[in-house]
Amino acid sequence: MRAKPNPKGVPILKKKIDNSREYVLKLAQLGCTNEEIADIAGMSVSSLKKHLKKEMDEGRGNLRQSLRKAQIEAAIREKNTGMLIWLGKCYLGQKEPKHNIEHSGALTIEKVTFSRKEKK
C-alpha cells in the first residue's frame, strides 16, 4: 500500500518519517521499545523498522555508550566494589576462583532442635 501524496505532491508517510528522524533518535537513546517509539511517532512498528532503523540503532548505541561510561565512573570515582568486580569480569576476563571441595565418606546430619528459655 503506497502512501497518498498530499496537495504538494510529497507522500504523507515520507514527510512523517523525515520529521521523525531526530525524535526517534532521542527516544531510542532513552531506551524506549520499538512499540513505544512507533506509537509516539504515529506509525507502525514495521514502518519504523523499515525507514528509521539507522536512527534507532544510533540512539541505542548512544544509550549503551552512556551506560558504560556511567558504570566505569561509578566503579572508579565512587570506588564501587561491586561495579569494579563486575567490570573486571566483563572486560578483563577475571572470574571467581573455583573451590574444590572433596568428600571422603558418608555424611550424617542429625536432627537439631532449639528450645526457647522463658523469662521468669
SVG drawing of the C-alpha trace seen along z (x, -y; Angstrom):
<svg xmlns="http://www.w3.org/2000/svg" viewBox="-4 -22 46 65">
<polyline fill="none" stroke="black" stroke-width="0.4" points="0.0,0.0 1.5,-3.3 1.2,-6.5 -1.1,-9.0 0.5,-12.2 -0.5,-15.4 -1.5,-18.5 2.1,-19.5 3.0,-16.0 5.1,-14.7 3.9,-11.4 2.5,-11.8 4.5,-8.8 7.8,-10.2 7.1,-13.6 6.2,-12.0 9.4,-9.9 11.6,-12.9 10.1,-14.9 10.5,-11.9 14.2,-11.2 15.7,-13.3 12.8,-12.4 13.2,-8.7 17.0,-9.0 16.2,-10.7 13.6,-8.1 15.9,-5.3 18.6,-6.9 16.2,-6.8 15.7,-3.1 12.1,-3.2 10.9,0.0 10.0,0.2 6.4,0.2 6.7,-2.9 8.6,-4.8 6.2,-3.7 3.2,-4.8 4.7,-8.2 5.8,-8.7 2.4,-7.8 3.4,-4.9 3.5,-1.1 6.5,0.8 7.2,2.3 7.4,-1.2 9.6,-2.3 12.0,0.6 12.0,0.1 12.5,-3.6 14.2,-4.7 16.4,-1.7 19.6,-3.8 18.2,-6.3 17.1,-3.6 20.5,-1.8 22.4,-5.0 20.2,-6.0 20.5,-2.6 24.3,-2.7 24.5,-6.1 22.5,-4.6 24.9,-1.7 27.9,-4.1 26.4,-6.3 25.6,-3.4 29.2,-2.0 30.6,-5.4 28.4,-5.8 29.3,-2.3 33.1,-2.9 32.8,-6.3 30.8,-4.7 33.5,-2.0 36.5,-4.3 35.3,-7.6 33.0,-6.2 35.1,-3.1 32.0,-0.9 33.4,2.5 30.6,4.4 30.9,2.5 34.7,2.9 34.3,6.7 31.6,6.8 33.7,4.7 36.8,6.8 34.8,10.0 33.4,8.4 36.5,6.6 39.4,8.3 38.3,11.9 38.5,12.1 36.4,14.8 35.6,16.2 38.1,18.9 36.6,22.4 36.7,24.1 37.5,27.8 35.6,29.5 36.2,33.2 34.0,35.6 35.6,38.8 32.7,40.6 29.2,40.7 27.6,37.7 25.1,37.9 23.0,35.0 21.2,35.4 18.0,33.6 18.8,30.4 16.1,28.8 16.2,25.4 14.4,24.6 13.5,21.2 14.1,20.3 11.3,18.5 12.0,15.5 10.7,15.7"/>
</svg>
